Amino acid sequence: MKTPNRDLLVLVKDEFANEQFMEQELEQLNELLFHYETMDSFCTAHEVFDINKYKIIRSHTPLSQIARRQELKPFQFLINRN
């Protein structure tokens, strides 16, 4: 598995954690994020408010097309549902 290039801040309460323990934790975090950071889960957790058309876009196909663009059109807002 290719290791993604990301910055993770991991806070550990155990002061006796060694380098091998931290490496194992980071490997598990990367594997977990690799499986859950998909376009499907992104589309489930987000919606687009399009003020130009007075619409809320929640369906996966149009939402994924909008999310893949470099920039949103004016007055289109990508909102997290949480």
N, C-alpha and C positions, 0 to 999 in steps of 0.2 A: 504494500500500500504506500502510495506517495504521501509523504508528510506535507500537509498544507503549510503555507507560509502565513502564520498568524501570530499575534501577540496575545498571550494569556497571562493574566495575573492570578496566581494561585496562592491563597492564604492558608497556611497550615498552623494549627494550634500546637502540634507536637514539635517541641524544640529539638528533639533527638532524631528528626527525620534526616536520613542520609541521602546522598546523591542518587543512589539506585532506587530508593523509594520515590523520590520526586520524578525521576525518569519514567517509572512505571505509572505514576499518577497522570503525567502528561500524555503518555501513550494511550491510556484508557480514555482520557478526555477527548483526545483527537479522534479516536475510533468512534466514540459516542456522537460527537458533533458531525463526523463524516456521514453517519447513517441518518441523522435527523435534519441536517441542513440541505434539504431538497427543495425543488421548486414546488412540489405538491404541498409540503408542510408550510412553505412560505405563503402560498396562495390561500391556504386554510386560515392562516393567522392574520392576513391583511385584506384590505379592501381599498378601492380607489373612489374618492369623491370627485366627480367631474362636474364642476360648476358650469362649464360651457354648455353641457347638454342636460343639466339638472338630473344626473343619474348617479347611482351608487353601483359600482361594478364589483360583484362578488364571485362571478363564475371564473373557473380556473383558466380557460383558454385566453379570454381577453386580458385578464389580470396578468398572466405570465408574459403576454406580448408587451404590455405596458411596462412591466418591471424590467424587461430586457433592454428597453431603450436607454440610450445614454442620458437623456434628460426628459423630464415630464413636460407636457405641453403646459402653457400658462393656465392657471386655475384648475389644475388636476393635482389632487393631493393623495399621497399614499399614506394610509392610516393603519396602525396596528389595532386589531380588534380587542386586545387584552385590556 
